[in-house]
Amino acid sequence: MRTHLFQPAAPGKYPGVVFYSEIFQITDPIRRVAAMLAGHGYIVAAPEIYHELEPPGTVLGYDQAGADAGNAHKFAKELSSYDEDARATLDYLAALEDCTGKLGVMGICIGGHLAFRAAMHPQVLATACFYATDLHSHTLGQGKHDDSLARAGEIKGELLHVWGRQDPHIPLEGRTAIKARLEEAGANFTWHEVNAAHAFLRDEGSRYDPQLAYQCWAMVFDLFHRRLR
């Protein structure tokens, strides 16, 4: 599994963060997000989520062909493989000599859902999920029948959820169902809905909202600094 590593230039020991991309894998906007995280004092590991299905280094385009391929892959890959990838990446970070051993996760789009599942590992102290797709519909992975919400009670760290109210991929009823399940499970979470479309955090394309992105970064670093430092 090719994993892209971003870390502070200054020597020292830093917490580790697994960062999950959108369905397009490690695009330039994703690299900039990972660099932003690293620049604030974290060792960031960004795995290629479709490593079994695409050659190493594959980046899908921000176009219809790229979206079609990415969406097909997310249902072609076995759910257990996503979980095995999470375990491997968390273990890799924890074993690094310059990692403190404190671990967090962040994800965007499908990455938000993968971050949610990675948060079930007991050593994950903080997780930031941005507009997590397929969480409300239970359709991640082969067979389109995931158990992510059913296992919400396994998440012991703190969760940050951010959603766009104009995001067609996660409608109001879907967001309501996710929030209700987290309440039922007794999760430690904060919940933010903003007036934005899907992919508003991506600093490329017409849906980018830099003002909201700036506000969201403040929430992410508040969470990670409190829980991982």
N, C-alpha and C positions, 0 to 999 in steps of 0.2 A: 504494500500500500504506500504509494508515494505521498509523503507528508511534508508540507512546506513549513519551515521553521522561521519564526521572526522573534528576535530578542533584543533587549536593550544593548546599546554599544558599551555602556559603562560596565566594568566588572562588578560582580557581586552575585548574591543569591536572590532569586525572584520567584514569586508564585507562578504556577503554570495555568494556562487557559487553553482548552480545546475550542477551536473556532470552526464551526460548520458553515459551509457556503450555501448559496442558492443551488438550484438544479443545474446551473451552468458550470459548476466547479470553480476553479481558482482563477477568476477573471481579474482584470486590473482593479475594478472597484473593490473586490474582495481582498486583494492584496493590500489596498490602501487602508481598509478597515483593520486588517491584521497588524499592519504597521502602526496604526493609531493605538491599538491595544498595547503593542510592545513598547511604544514610546512612552507609555505611562507606567512602565515598570512591571511588565509581565512577559514570560516566555510563552509564545503562542504557537501552537501546533495546528495547522490547517490541513486535514487529510483530504485526498481526492475521494469523494464519496462513492464514485462509480468505478473504482479501480479494477473490479472484476469484469466490467463491461466495456471499458474504453482503454486504449493504450496509455501508458504513463505520460502525464503532461497534457492530456487532452483538455481543451477549453472549448465549451460549446458557445456558439454565438448568441448574442442578444437579438435573436430574430425568430421567425416562426419555425424554421428548421431546428434551431437550437432548443427552442421550447418544446417542440414535439419529441426530440430525442431525450431531453432531460425528464420530461413527464413519463415517457415510456420506461425509462430506466428505473424510476423510483418505484414502479410497480413490478418490474422484472426482478429486482434484487430481493433476496430472502430477508425477512425481518431479522432473523437470527444473525445474519451477516452484518447488518448495521450495528447490532449490539456487540458483536465480536470486535468490530472496528473501534468502537468506543472504549472497550476494555483495553485493547492494545495501545491506543493513543494515550489514555490516562496512565497506564503503566509506564509507557515510554517517558512521559513528562516527569513522573514521580521519581524515575531512576536517574534523571540528569543530575550531574554533580552541582550545577548552578541553580537548581530548582529547590525551593524551600520545602516542597512536598505538599503545600497547600494548593488545592486545585479548584478551578472554576470552569464553566462552559458558557459559550455564547453561540447562537445560531440565528440565521436569517432564512425565511421562507421554509423550504424543506429542512434547512439547517435548524430552524426553531423547533421543529418536531424532533429532530435527532438530538438536539440539546436537551429537550424535555426527557427523552429516554435515557440519555447519558446521566442526567441528574439522579436517576435511580441508584447509581453506584454510591455507596455510603461515604466515600471519601470526598465527594463533590460538595463543596460548601456553598457555592453560589452559582446561579444559572440565569442568564439573560436570554429570553426567547422573543424574537421579533416576528410578528405575524406568521405564526407556525401553521403551515398548511397541512391538511389531511388529519389534523388532530381531532377535530370535532366529528369527522366522518368515519374515523377508524379505518382508513383505507391505505395506510402506508405499507409497502412491501408486497411480495408475491401473495396472491390470493385476496388482497385488499381487505384484510381483516386483522388489524393490529389491536393490541391490548394496552395501548399507552395510557388512556384515561383510566382504565380498570386498575392499573398499577400505580396510580398517582399517590397512593398512600405510602409507597416505598421511597418517595422523595423526602429526605430529611433536611437538606440544605434550604437556603432561601431562594425563592424564584422571583424574577421580574418578567412580567408579560406586557408587551406593547403591541397594540393592534391599530390598524387604520379603519376608521368607520366607513370609509368608501371603498374598502377592499372587497371585490366581488368573490374572492376565493374563500373568505371566512365571513359569512353573513351574520346578522345579528343573532339569529337563533343558534348558530354554531358557537359564537362567542359566549352567549348566555349558558349553553350547555357545559362548556369548558369551565367557566367560572363556578357554576353550581357544583361541578364535580370536585374542584379544588377545595371549595368550602366544606363539602361533605367529607373529604379526606383529611381535613384539618391541616392543610398545607400552609407553610409560612410563605406568603406571596404578596406582592403588590401588583396592581392591575391598572393599566393605563390605556385608554382609547383616545385617539387623536383624529382630527379631521384630515385624513390623508388617504391616498390610494395604496395599493400593494406596491412594494419596492420603493417606498418614499425615502428609505435610508440610503439607497444606492446613489452615489454621486455621479450618475451618468443617466441621461434620458429625461423625458419630460415629467416623470412622476417624482423626481427628486425634490425634496423640500428641505433646504439647508437649515432653515430656522428650527423646524421640528427635529431634524437630525442633531443639531447642536444641543437642544434640550434633552434629547434621549441619551446622548453621550454623557451628559451630567449624571443621569440616573444610573447608567451602566457603571461609571467609575465610582459613584457613591456606594453602590452595592459591592463591587469588587474590593475597593479600598477598606470597607468595613469588615468584610468577611474573610479576605485573603491576606491582608497585611498583618 
